């Protein structure tokens, strides 16, 4: 049996399976993102749930143009293993990312510029050096978000193939220190390879 990104082949026959396209989701509600500092990248929950605690959302991944390329766990708020673990998408198989799309809204009356990244990391279990060798695999353009409109953004995918054993994080950064909450839904369309 073989797979060529569009169909399974077995015994010389090709069978196209409609379920070969898969989706993964990251996101957060406005109540969770309220109070996050400006110009800091924050990891977003994987397969988001409205039940995630606000205190667990403040996992900061750096303040540069792009998120940091490593994450070390410690007994410090914003670095605890219990916080980062709900943000991580662990890949048991190789994947090919077809596209990344995001929907955003805000309860901010003025415009706030946001940007987001999808990062892949090497993962080490049972270690404080949990995530290393990070790389940007997709990113959004700068987007202005305010309370009167939602924004749909197609991201640039810079690396389509991601190997098994990696962890993927989605990160969110905003420019306005006075901004209130943002609602974010990130959709990753992918295939197993």
Backbone as a printed PyTorch tensor [residue, N CA C, xyz], in Angstrom:
tensor([[[  0.8460,  -1.1600,   0.0000],
         [  0.0000,   0.0000,   0.0000],
         [  0.8990,   1.2340,   0.0000]],

        [[  0.5870,   2.2370,  -0.8010],
         [  1.3530,   3.4720,  -0.8570],
         [  0.4450,   4.6800,  -0.8470]],

        [[  0.9970,   5.8330,  -0.5090],
         [  0.2380,   7.0670,  -0.4390],
         [  1.0250,   8.1540,  -1.1430]],

        [[  0.3960,   8.8860,  -2.0740],
         [  1.1080,   9.9180,  -2.8260],
         [  0.5250,  11.3190,  -2.6160]],

        [[ -0.0030,  11.6250,  -1.4570],
         [ -0.6360,  12.8870,  -1.0260],
         [ -2.0410,  13.0870,  -1.5740]],

        [[ -2.4700,  12.2720,  -2.5360],
         [ -3.8390,  12.4110,  -3.0350],
         [ -4.6190,  11.1040,  -3.0060]],

        [[ -3.9110,   9.9500,  -2.9360],
         [ -4.6250,   8.6750,  -3.0390],
         [ -3.8010,   7.5390,  -2.4470]],

        [[ -4.4790,   6.5190,  -2.0000],
         [ -3.8480,   5.2740,  -1.5590],
         [ -3.7950,   4.3360,  -2.7510]],

        [[ -2.7090,   3.5980,  -2.8870],
         [ -2.5750,   2.6110,  -3.9420],
         [ -2.3310,   1.2540,  -3.2910]],

        [[ -3.1190,   0.2630,  -3.6880],
         [ -2.9360,  -1.0830,  -3.1610],
         [ -3.2210,  -2.0870,  -4.2700]],

        [[ -2.3660,  -3.0540,  -4.4180],
         [ -2.5120,  -4.1200,  -5.4210],
         [ -2.7890,  -3.5660,  -6.8160]],

        [[ -2.1100,  -2.4470,  -7.1690],
         [ -2.2660,  -1.8810,  -8.5060],
         [ -3.5020,  -1.0290,  -8.6920]],

        [[ -4.3800,  -0.9770,  -7.7240],
         [ -5.5790,  -0.1450,  -7.8300],
         [ -5.3920,   1.1290,  -7.0010]],

        [[ -5.9030,   2.2310,  -7.5070],
         [ -5.8150,   3.4950,  -6.7870],
         [ -7.1780,   3.8360,  -6.2170]],

        [[ -7.1920,   4.1850,  -4.9580],
         [ -8.4230,   4.5530,  -4.2740],
         [ -8.2220,   5.9350,  -3.6560]],

        [[ -8.9540,   6.9110,  -4.1410],
         [ -8.8660,   8.2460,  -3.5720],
         [ -9.7690,   8.3030,  -2.3530]],

        [[ -9.1970,   8.7350,  -1.2590],
         [ -9.9350,   8.7830,  -0.0020],
         [-10.1950,  10.2320,   0.3520]],

        [[-11.4500,  10.6050,   0.5190],
         [-11.8210,  11.9780,   0.8140],
         [-11.2930,  12.4800,   2.1320]],

        [[-10.9530,  11.5920,   3.0590],
         [-10.5090,  11.9960,   4.3760],
         [ -9.0220,  12.2140,   4.5010]],

        [[ -8.2890,  12.3480,   3.3940],
         [ -6.8420,  12.5100,   3.5010],
         [ -6.4410,  13.9050,   3.9510]],

        [[ -7.3020,  14.8760,   3.7920],
         [ -7.0210,  16.2170,   4.2880],
         [ -7.4390,  16.2880,   5.7470]],

        [[ -6.5230,  16.7600,   6.5940],
         [ -6.7770,  16.8470,   8.0240],
         [ -6.6410,  18.2880,   8.4820]],

        [[ -7.2140,  18.5980,   9.6460],
         [ -7.1730,  19.9510,  10.1920],
         [ -6.7870,  19.9020,  11.6680]],

        [[ -5.9770,  20.8640,  12.0770],
         [ -5.6320,  21.0500,  13.4840],
         [ -5.9390,  22.4960,  13.8410]],

        [[ -6.2560,  22.7300,  15.1080],
         [ -6.7060,  24.0550,  15.5380],
         [ -5.9430,  24.5490,  16.7590]],

        [[ -5.6200,  25.8230,  16.7430],
         [ -5.0990,  26.5530,  17.8890],
         [ -6.0200,  27.7480,  18.0920]],

        [[ -6.0880,  28.2780,  19.3110],
         [ -6.8820,  29.4790,  19.4810],
         [ -7.0850,  29.8640,  20.9270]],

        [[ -7.7760,  30.9790,  21.1070],
         [ -8.0630,  31.4920,  22.4430],
         [ -9.2430,  32.4550,  22.3570]],

        [[ -9.9340,  32.5980,  23.4690],
         [-11.0360,  33.5520,  23.5520],
         [-10.5260,  34.8810,  24.0970]],

        [[-11.3350,  35.9250,  23.9490],
         [-10.8880,  37.2530,  24.3760],
         [-10.6430,  37.3420,  25.8790]],

        [[-11.3910,  36.5800,  26.6740],
         [-11.1590,  36.6440,  28.1210],
         [ -9.7980,  36.0720,  28.4980]],

        [[ -9.2940,  35.1390,  27.7260],
         [ -7.9960,  34.5280,  27.9980],
         [ -6.8530,  35.4510,  27.5860]],

        [[ -7.0200,  36.2260,  26.5080],
         [ -5.9330,  37.0750,  26.0150],
         [ -5.9160,  38.4590,  26.6560]],

        [[ -6.9350,  38.8140,  27.4240],
         [ -6.9450,  40.1020,  28.1130],
         [ -5.7920,  40.1530,  29.1060]],

        [[ -5.0620,  41.2440,  29.0950],
         [ -3.9780,  41.4220,  30.0530],
         [ -2.6230,  40.9380,  29.5860]],

        [[ -2.5330,  40.3600,  28.4000],
         [ -1.2260,  39.9380,  27.8960],
         [ -0.4090,  41.1670,  27.5170]],

        [[  0.8760,  41.1450,  27.7830],
         [  1.7570,  42.2790,  27.5020],
         [  1.9220,  42.4950,  26.0080]],

        [[  2.1490,  43.7580,  25.6390],
         [  2.4200,  44.1000,  24.2390],
         [  3.8110,  43.6160,  23.8590]],

        [[  3.9950,  43.3640,  22.5650],
         [  5.2890,  43.0200,  21.9830],
         [  5.9310,  41.7720,  22.5910]],

        [[  5.0930,  40.8400,  23.0230],
         [  5.5560,  39.5620,  23.5580],
         [  4.8040,  38.4490,  22.8350]],

        [[  5.5230,  37.4270,  22.3970],
         [  4.8990,  36.2770,  21.7460],
         [  4.3750,  35.3310,  22.8220]],

        [[  3.1170,  34.9070,  22.6840],
         [  2.4970,  33.9650,  23.6230],
         [  2.0500,  32.7240,  22.8750]],

        [[  2.2960,  31.5560,  23.4680],
         [  1.8140,  30.3080,  22.8830],
         [  0.2980,  30.2450,  23.0350]],

        [[ -0.3730,  29.7340,  22.0140],
         [ -1.8280,  29.5770,  22.0280],
         [ -2.1930,  28.1240,  22.2800]],

        [[ -3.3020,  27.8830,  22.9550],
         [ -3.7150,  26.5010,  23.2270],
         [ -3.9680,  25.7060,  21.9360]],

        [[ -3.5170,  24.4510,  21.9440],
         [ -3.7900,  23.5230,  20.8500],
         [ -5.1540,  22.9020,  21.0760]],

        [[ -5.9300,  22.7270,  20.0040],
         [ -7.3050,  22.2180,  20.0990],
         [ -8.0060,  22.9650,  21.2350]],

        [[ -8.1840,  24.2930,  21.0720],
         [ -8.5710,  25.1700,  22.1890],
         [ -9.8760,  24.7900,  22.8640]],

        [[ -9.9040,  25.1500,  24.1210],
         [-11.0690,  24.9150,  24.9460],
         [-11.3400,  26.1710,  25.7440]],

        [[-12.5850,  26.5440,  25.8750],
         [-12.9380,  27.7170,  26.6650],
         [-12.6310,  27.4940,  28.1350]],

        [[-12.3470,  26.2630,  28.5230],
         [-12.1200,  25.9620,  29.9330],
         [-10.6860,  26.1920,  30.3800]],

        [[ -9.7720,  26.5570,  29.4660],
         [ -8.3820,  26.7850,  29.8810],
         [ -8.3340,  28.0020,  30.8020]],

        [[ -7.5750,  27.9140,  31.8490],
         [ -7.4910,  28.9950,  32.8320],
         [ -6.7170,  30.1740,  32.2660]],

        [[ -7.1190,  31.3760,  32.6110],
         [ -6.4460,  32.5730,  32.1400],
         [ -4.9810,  32.5610,  32.5490]],

        [[ -4.6750,  32.1280,  33.7620],
         [ -3.2890,  32.1030,  34.2380],
         [ -2.4190,  31.1560,  33.4190]],

        [[ -3.0050,  30.1400,  32.8120],
         [ -2.2300,  29.1820,  32.0190],
         [ -1.8910,  29.7190,  30.6410]],

        [[ -2.5140,  30.8150,  30.2190],
         [ -2.3460,  31.3500,  28.8760],
         [ -1.0640,  32.1580,  28.7260]],

        [[ -0.4690,  32.6170,  29.7990],
         [  0.6450,  33.5570,  29.6820],
         [  1.9980,  32.8700,  29.5190]],

        [[  2.0790,  31.9210,  28.5960],
         [  3.3330,  31.2410,  28.2790],
         [  4.0580,  32.0860,  27.2300]],

        [[  5.0400,  32.8710,  27.6910],
         [  5.7030,  33.7740,  26.7510],
         [  6.8610,  33.0840,  26.0550]],

        [[  6.9660,  33.3620,  24.7470],
         [  7.9630,  32.7230,  23.8870],
         [  8.8310,  33.8100,  23.2440]],

        [[  9.1830,  34.8470,  24.0000],
         [ 10.1190,  35.8470,  23.5100],
         [  9.4870,  37.1590,  23.1100]],

        [[ 10.3620,  38.1360,  22.8260],
         [  9.9220,  39.4890,  22.4900],
         [ 10.5460,  40.0070,  21.1950]],

        [[ 11.1990,  39.1620,  20.4360],
         [ 11.8260,  39.5930,  19.1820],
         [ 10.8220,  39.6830,  18.0460]],

        [[ 11.3230,  39.9040,  16.8450],
         [ 10.4740,  39.9380,  15.6560],
         [  9.7690,  38.6000,  15.4700]],

        [[ 10.5030,  37.5040,  15.6640],
         [  9.9530,  36.1490,  15.6480],
         [ 10.0210,  35.5880,  17.0610]],

        [[  9.2460,  34.5560,  17.3570],
         [  9.3530,  33.9210,  18.6770],
         [ 10.7330,  33.3090,  18.8940]],

        [[ 11.0680,  33.0460,  20.1590],
         [ 12.3300,  32.3930,  20.4970],
         [ 12.3900,  31.0080,  19.8650]],

        [[ 13.6060,  30.5030,  19.6870],
         [ 13.7980,  29.1910,  19.0650],
         [ 13.9770,  28.0790,  20.0840]],

        [[ 13.7780,  28.3880,  21.3780],
         [ 13.8150,  27.3510,  22.4100],
         [ 12.9000,  27.7650,  23.5590]],

        [[ 12.5300,  26.7840,  24.3540],
         [ 11.7020,  27.0380,  25.5320],
         [ 12.1790,  26.1100,  26.6390]],

        [[ 12.5730,  26.7120,  27.7620],
         [ 13.0410,  25.9560,  28.9120],
         [ 11.9880,  26.0360,  30.0040]],

        [[ 11.5760,  24.8900,  30.5090],
         [ 10.5950,  24.8820,  31.5940],
         [ 11.2920,  25.1580,  32.9160]],

        [[ 10.5600,  25.8270,  33.8040],
         [ 11.0860,  26.1150,  35.1400],
         [  9.9090,  26.3240,  36.0810]],

        [[ 10.2240,  26.5130,  37.3460],
         [  9.1780,  26.7310,  38.3430],
         [  8.8880,  28.2260,  38.4700]],

        [[  8.6860,  28.8630,  37.3400],
         [  8.3860,  30.2900,  37.2650],
         [  7.1050,  30.4570,  36.4600]],

        [[  6.2300,  31.3410,  36.9020],
         [  5.0160,  31.5790,  36.1130],
         [  5.4330,  31.9870,  34.7090]],

        [[  4.7580,  31.5120,  33.7260],
         [  4.9690,  31.6500,  32.2740],
         [  5.9570,  30.6330,  31.7160]],

        [[  6.5590,  29.7700,  32.5550],
         [  7.5300,  28.7950,  32.0640],
         [  7.2690,  27.3890,  32.5840]],

        [[  6.1510,  27.1650,  33.2540],
         [  5.8950,  25.8630,  33.8750],
         [  5.4630,  24.8220,  32.8430]],

        [[  5.8510,  23.5770,  33.1030],
         [  5.5050,  22.4950,  32.1740],
         [  3.9950,  22.3070,  32.0650]],

        [[  3.2800,  22.5630,  33.1350],
         [  1.8190,  22.4370,  33.0990],
         [  1.1530,  23.4720,  32.2180]],

        [[  1.8410,  24.5690,  31.9680],
         [  1.3140,  25.5990,  31.0710],
         [  1.6160,  25.2620,  29.6120]],

        [[  2.8610,  24.9370,  29.3040],
         [  3.2520,  24.7250,  27.9080],
         [  2.6640,  23.4450,  27.3230]],

        [[  2.4080,  22.4390,  28.1550],
         [  1.9620,  21.1450,  27.6150],
         [  0.6280,  21.2440,  26.8830]],

        [[ -0.2820,  22.1120,  27.2990],
         [ -1.5680,  22.2410,  26.5960],
         [ -1.4620,  23.0930,  25.3400]],

        [[ -0.3070,  23.6630,  25.0980],
         [ -0.0700,  24.4760,  23.9000],
         [  0.5850,  23.6650,  22.7740]],

        [[  1.1510,  22.4970,  23.1150],
         [  1.9800,  21.7420,  22.1720],
         [  1.1640,  20.7500,  21.3360]],

        [[  1.4460,  20.7460,  20.0340],
         [  0.9230,  19.7340,  19.1210],
         [  2.1040,  18.8080,  18.8110]],

        [[  2.1150,  17.6380,  19.4330],
         [  3.1690,  16.6580,  19.1980],
         [  2.8350,  15.8600,  17.9470]],

        [[  3.8060,  15.6910,  17.0490],
         [  3.5820,  14.9860,  15.7800],
         [  4.0940,  13.5530,  15.8510]],

        [[  3.2070,  12.5620,  15.9090],
         [  3.6560,  11.1730,  15.8780],
         [  4.0080,  10.7030,  14.4670]],

        [[  3.6180,  11.4840,  13.4540],
         [  3.8740,  11.1480,  12.0530],
         [  4.4110,  12.3630,  11.3220]],

        [[  5.0580,  12.1340,  10.1790],
         [  5.4630,  13.2310,   9.3020],
         [  4.2090,  13.8710,   8.7110]],

        [[  4.2220,  15.2130,   8.5910],
         [  3.0780,  15.8950,   7.9820],
         [  3.5440,  16.8650,   6.8990]],

        [[  2.6020,  17.2350,   6.0320],
         [  2.8000,  18.2550,   5.0070],
         [  1.7300,  19.3090,   5.2280]],

        [[  2.1390,  20.5420,   5.5010],
         [  1.1870,  21.6220,   5.7560],
         [  0.7690,  22.2440,   4.4280]],

        [[ -0.5280,  22.1720,   4.1390],
         [ -1.0710,  22.7420,   2.9060],
         [ -1.3370,  24.2360,   3.0440]],

        [[ -1.8910,  24.6380,   4.1950],
         [ -2.2070,  26.0470,   4.3990],
         [ -2.4520,  26.3140,   5.8830]],

        [[ -2.3520,  27.5840,   6.2430],
         [ -2.6930,  28.0430,   7.5820],
         [ -3.5600,  29.2890,   7.4090]],

        [[ -4.6630,  29.3210,   8.1160],
         [ -5.6170,  30.4270,   8.0440],
         [ -5.9870,  30.8210,   9.4630]],

        [[ -6.2260,  32.1010,   9.6790],
         [ -6.6780,  32.5240,  11.0050],
         [ -7.8740,  33.4520,  10.8950]],

        [[ -8.7160,  33.3940,  11.9200],
         [ -9.8290,  34.3190,  12.1170],
         [ -9.5610,  35.0390,  13.4270]],

        [[ -9.6950,  36.3630,  13.4100],
         [ -9.4620,  37.1520,  14.6140],
         [-10.5710,  38.1600,  14.8240]],

        [[-10.8140,  38.4530,  16.0650],
         [-11.7000,  39.5360,  16.4620],
         [-11.1690,  40.1350,  17.7410]],

        [[-11.7270,  41.2570,  18.1560],
         [-11.2410,  41.9370,  19.3440],
         [-12.3810,  42.6850,  20.0110]],

        [[-12.2290,  42.9590,  21.2930],
         [-13.1820,  43.8530,  21.9480],
         [-12.5660,  45.2350,  22.1420]],

        [[-11.4640,  45.5040,  21.4400],
         [-10.7700,  46.7920,  21.4710],
         [-11.4670,  47.7710,  20.5320]],

        [[-11.7650,  48.9820,  21.0170],
         [-12.4430,  49.9730,  20.1730],
         [-11.5050,  50.5660,  19.1350]],

        [[-10.2320,  50.6850,  19.4260],
         [ -9.2620,  51.1510,  18.4380],
         [ -8.5360,  49.9760,  17.8190]],

        [[ -7.8550,  50.2370,  16.7200],
         [ -7.1460,  49.1690,  16.0270],
         [ -5.8920,  48.7470,  16.8020]],

        [[ -5.6360,  47.4620,  16.8140],
         [ -4.4380,  46.8880,  17.4260],
         [ -3.7950,  45.9850,  16.3810]],

        [[ -2.4990,  46.1380,  16.1570],
         [ -1.7920,  45.3170,  15.1800],
         [ -1.3330,  44.0260,  15.8430]],

        [[ -1.6520,  42.9080,  15.2070],
         [ -1.2520,  41.6050,  15.7180],
         [ -0.4420,  40.8710,  14.6510]],

        [[  0.3350,  39.8850,  15.1080],
         [  1.0110,  38.9770,  14.1840],
         [  1.1160,  37.6180,  14.8590]],

        [[  1.1140,  36.5790,  14.0490],
         [  1.1480,  35.2220,  14.5910],
         [  2.1450,  34.3720,  13.8140]],

        [[  2.6450,  33.3410,  14.4840],
         [  3.6120,  32.4210,  13.8960],
         [  3.2120,  30.9860,  14.2150]],

        [[  3.5650,  30.0730,  13.3200],
         [  3.5190,  28.6370,  13.5790],
         [  4.9740,  28.1960,  13.5990]],

        [[  5.3890,  27.5630,  14.7130],
         [  6.7790,  27.1770,  14.9230],
         [  6.8750,  25.6650,  15.0960]],

        [[  7.9640,  25.0770,  14.5990],
         [  8.2600,  23.6720,  14.9040],
         [  9.4900,  23.6400,  15.8020]],

        [[  9.5240,  22.6600,  16.7090],
         [ 10.6220,  22.5110,  17.6630],
         [ 10.9960,  21.0390,  17.7880]],

        [[ 12.2760,  20.7900,  18.0910],
         [ 12.6700,  19.4770,  18.5720],
         [ 12.1330,  19.3600,  19.9950]],

        [[ 11.6460,  18.1790,  20.3520],
         [ 11.0460,  17.9730,  21.6670],
         [ 11.8810,  16.9650,  22.4540]],

        [[ 12.1610,  17.2970,  23.7290],
         [ 12.8610,  16.3850,  24.6260],
         [ 11.9910,  16.1390,  25.8410]],

        [[ 11.5940,  14.9010,  26.0370],
         [ 10.7610,  14.5550,  27.1830],
         [ 11.6050,  14.5040,  28.4540]],

        [[ 10.9720,  14.7550,  29.5800],
         [ 11.6150,  14.6550,  30.8960],
         [ 12.8750,  15.5100,  31.0030]],

        [[ 12.8040,  16.7210,  30.4440],
         [ 13.9510,  17.6240,  30.4480],
         [ 13.4620,  19.0580,  30.6020]],

        [[ 14.2360,  19.9000,  31.2620],
         [ 13.8680,  21.3140,  31.3150],
         [ 14.0980,  21.9870,  29.9670]],

        [[ 14.9700,  21.4240,  29.1310],
         [ 15.1630,  21.9240,  27.7570],
         [ 14.1030,  21.2790,  26.8640]],

        [[ 12.8580,  21.5840,  27.1560],
         [ 11.7260,  20.9100,  26.5120],
         [ 11.6920,  21.1180,  25.0100]],

        [[ 11.8310,  22.3600,  24.5630],
         [ 11.7350,  22.6880,  23.1440],
         [ 13.0200,  23.3730,  22.6940]],

        [[ 13.6450,  22.8420,  21.6330],
         [ 14.8860,  23.4010,  21.1050],
         [ 14.8260,  23.4160,  19.5810]],

        [[ 15.7970,  24.0530,  18.9680],
         [ 15.9390,  24.1040,  17.5020],
         [ 14.6560,  24.5550,  16.8240]],

        [[ 14.0500,  25.6090,  17.3440],
         [ 12.7990,  26.1140,  16.7850],
         [ 12.9850,  26.7860,  15.4410]],

        [[ 11.9500,  26.6980,  14.6190],
         [ 11.9660,  27.3280,  13.3040],
         [ 10.5570,  27.7910,  12.9530]],

        [[ 10.4770,  28.9590,  12.3270],
         [  9.1900,  29.4570,  11.8320],
         [  8.8000,  28.6230,  10.6250]],

        [[  7.6130,  28.0210,  10.6560],
         [  7.1510,  27.2460,   9.4980],
         [  5.9910,  27.9330,   8.7790]],

        [[  5.3460,  28.9120,   9.4470],
         [  4.2920,  29.7090,   8.8080],
         [  4.1050,  30.9730,   9.6380]],

        [[  3.6120,  32.0330,   8.9900],
         [  3.4080,  33.2890,   9.7040],
         [  2.3200,  34.1090,   9.0140]],

        [[  1.6690,  34.9530,   9.8150],
         [  0.6550,  35.8570,   9.2700],
         [  1.3040,  37.2040,   8.9900]],

        [[  0.6910,  37.9550,   8.1080],
         [  1.0770,  39.3470,   7.9430],
         [  0.6060,  40.1100,   9.1730]],

        [[  1.1130,  41.3260,   9.3680],
         [  0.5710,  42.1720,  10.4210],
         [ -0.8850,  42.4630,  10.0930]],

        [[ -1.7560,  42.3000,  11.0880],
         [ -3.1950,  42.4780,  10.8850],
         [ -3.7140,  43.4750,  11.9070]],

        [[ -4.4830,  44.4500,  11.4460],
         [ -5.1380,  45.3800,  12.3630],
         [ -6.5130,  44.8370,  12.7210]],

        [[ -6.7510,  44.6880,  14.0190],
         [ -7.9970,  44.1060,  14.5120],
         [ -8.6560,  45.1070,  15.4490]],

        [[ -9.9770,  45.2190,  15.3620],
         [-10.7420,  46.0770,  16.2600],
         [-12.1200,  45.4630,  16.4810]],

        [[-12.9090,  46.0820,  17.3500],
         [-14.1770,  45.4830,  17.7760],
         [-15.2560,  45.4780,  16.6990]],

        [[-15.1250,  46.2790,  15.6620],
         [-16.2080,  46.3970,  14.6740],
         [-16.0600,  45.4740,  13.4790]],

        [[-14.9820,  44.6680,  13.4140],
         [-14.8230,  43.7760,  12.2600],
         [-13.9530,  42.5820,  12.6340]],

        [[-14.1850,  41.4830,  11.9740],
         [-13.3140,  40.3130,  12.1230],
         [-12.3530,  40.2850,  10.9420]],

        [[-11.2710,  39.5490,  11.1120],
         [-10.2560,  39.4590,  10.0650],
         [ -9.9710,  38.0000,   9.7380]],

        [[-10.0330,  37.6740,   8.4540],
         [ -9.6200,  36.3640,   7.9500],
         [ -8.2780,  36.5670,   7.2640]],

        [[ -7.2720,  35.7960,   7.6580],
         [ -5.9210,  35.9750,   7.1300],
         [ -5.3700,  34.6410,   6.6350]],

        [[ -4.9140,  34.6310,   5.3890],
         [ -4.1900,  33.4860,   4.8300],
         [ -2.7190,  33.6940,   5.1340]],

        [[ -2.0860,  32.7340,   5.7900],
         [ -0.6890,  32.8590,   6.1990],
         [  0.2640,  32.4400,   5.0840]],

        [[  1.4980,  32.8550,   5.2120],
         [  2.5840,  32.3740,   4.3620],
         [  3.1670,  31.1290,   5.0150]],

        [[  3.1970,  30.0300,   4.2600],
         [  3.8160,  28.7960,   4.7610],
         [  5.2370,  28.7510,   4.2040]],

        [[  6.2270,  28.8180,   5.0980],
         [  7.6220,  28.8460,   4.6660],
         [  8.2610,  27.4630,   4.6380]],

        [[  7.7160,  26.5200,   5.4230],
         [  8.1960,  25.1410,   5.4360],
         [  6.9860,  24.2180,   5.4820]],

        [[  6.7660,  23.4620,   4.4180],
         [  5.5790,  22.6060,   4.3630],
         [  5.7500,  21.2920,   5.1120]],

        [[  6.9070,  20.6620,   5.0090],
         [  7.1100,  19.3370,   5.6010],
         [  7.6720,  19.4580,   7.0150]],

        [[  7.0360,  18.7360,   7.9490],
         [  7.4940,  18.7270,   9.3310],
         [  7.6120,  17.2650,   9.7630]],

        [[  8.7400,  16.9150,  10.3420],
         [  9.0440,  15.5280,  10.6900],
         [  8.3540,  15.0740,  11.9660]],

        [[  8.1230,  13.7690,  12.0490],
         [  7.5720,  13.1780,  13.2660],
         [  8.5230,  13.4300,  14.4320]],

        [[  7.9630,  13.4590,  15.6290],
         [  8.7400,  13.7200,  16.8230],
         [  8.8900,  15.1970,  17.1490]],

        [[  8.4880,  16.0610,  16.2250],
         [  8.5360,  17.5070,  16.4590],
         [  7.3000,  17.9450,  17.2290]],

        [[  7.3870,  19.1360,  17.8080],
         [  6.2520,  19.8040,  18.4320],
         [  5.9950,  21.0830,  17.6550]],

        [[  4.7100,  21.3740,  17.4160],
         [  4.3230,  22.6190,  16.7720],
         [  3.6260,  23.4940,  17.7970]],

        [[  4.0100,  24.7800,  17.8080],
         [  3.3430,  25.7950,  18.6220],
         [  2.8240,  26.8890,  17.7070]],

        [[  1.6830,  27.4650,  18.0610],
         [  1.1950,  28.6880,  17.4260],
         [  1.3870,  29.8120,  18.4360]],

        [[  1.8630,  30.9620,  17.9550],
         [  2.0880,  32.0850,  18.8550],
         [  1.3400,  33.3220,  18.3700]],

        [[  1.0430,  34.2050,  19.3200],
         [  0.2870,  35.4350,  19.0830],
         [  1.0440,  36.5920,  19.7310]],

        [[  1.1230,  37.7280,  19.0140],
         [  1.7780,  38.9270,  19.5210],
         [  0.9440,  40.1290,  19.1200]],

        [[  0.7920,  41.0760,  20.0340],
         [  0.0820,  42.3160,  19.7190],
         [  0.9590,  43.5070,  20.0670]],

        [[  0.6830,  44.6540,  19.4180],
         [  1.5080,  45.8400,  19.6010],
         [  0.9910,  46.7950,  20.6740]],

        [[ -0.2840,  46.7670,  20.9710],
         [ -0.8980,  47.7620,  21.8460],
         [ -0.8880,  47.3020,  23.3010]],

        [[ -0.1670,  48.0370,  24.1460],
         [ -0.0970,  47.6800,  25.5710],
         [ -1.4300,  47.8970,  26.2750]],

        [[ -2.3040,  48.7170,  25.7240],
         [ -3.5940,  49.0120,  26.3500],
         [ -4.7300,  48.1610,  25.7930]],

        [[ -4.4040,  47.2890,  24.8690],
         [ -5.4410,  46.4850,  24.2220],
         [ -6.0880,  45.5310,  25.2120]],

        [[ -7.3480,  45.2610,  24.9710],
         [ -8.0510,  44.2780,  25.7860],
         [ -7.9830,  42.9350,  25.0840]],

        [[ -9.0560,  42.1690,  25.0640],
         [ -8.9730,  40.8080,  24.5730],
         [ -9.0890,  40.6360,  23.0750]],

        [[ -8.4730,  39.5640,  22.5970],
         [ -8.5780,  39.1380,  21.2050],
         [ -9.0950,  37.7030,  21.1750]],

        [[ -9.9700,  37.4100,  20.2260],
         [-10.3930,  36.0360,  19.9640],
         [ -9.6610,  35.5640,  18.7280]],

        [[ -9.0900,  34.3660,  18.8100],
         [ -8.2300,  33.8660,  17.7410],
         [ -8.5890,  32.4180,  17.4440]],

        [[ -8.7030,  32.0980,  16.1660],
         [ -8.9180,  30.7250,  15.7210],
         [ -7.9630,  30.4760,  14.5630]],

        [[ -7.0080,  29.5730,  14.7520],
         [ -6.0300,  29.2390,  13.7140],
         [ -6.3450,  27.8380,  13.2130]],

        [[ -6.4430,  27.7150,  11.8790],
         [ -6.7520,  26.4370,  11.2440],
         [ -5.5440,  26.0030,  10.4200]],

        [[ -4.9870,  24.8350,  10.7460],
         [ -3.8570,  24.2790,  10.0020],
         [ -4.3970,  23.1280,   9.1670]],

        [[ -4.3120,  23.2710,   7.8480],
         [ -4.7280,  22.2040,   6.9320],
         [ -3.4830,  21.4130,   6.5520]],

        [[ -3.5430,  20.0710,   6.7360],
         [ -2.3380,  19.2610,   6.5040],
         [ -2.6960,  17.8580,   6.0260]],

        [[ -1.6590,  17.1460,   5.5830],
         [ -1.7480,  15.7370,   5.1740],
         [ -0.6560,  14.9480,   5.8900]],

        [[ -0.9070,  13.6850,   6.1640],
         [  0.1480,  12.7820,   6.6320],
         [  1.0060,  12.4010,   5.4390]],

        [[  2.3150,  12.2980,   5.6500],
         [  3.1960,  11.8720,   4.5380],
         [  4.1180,  10.7730,   5.0410]]])
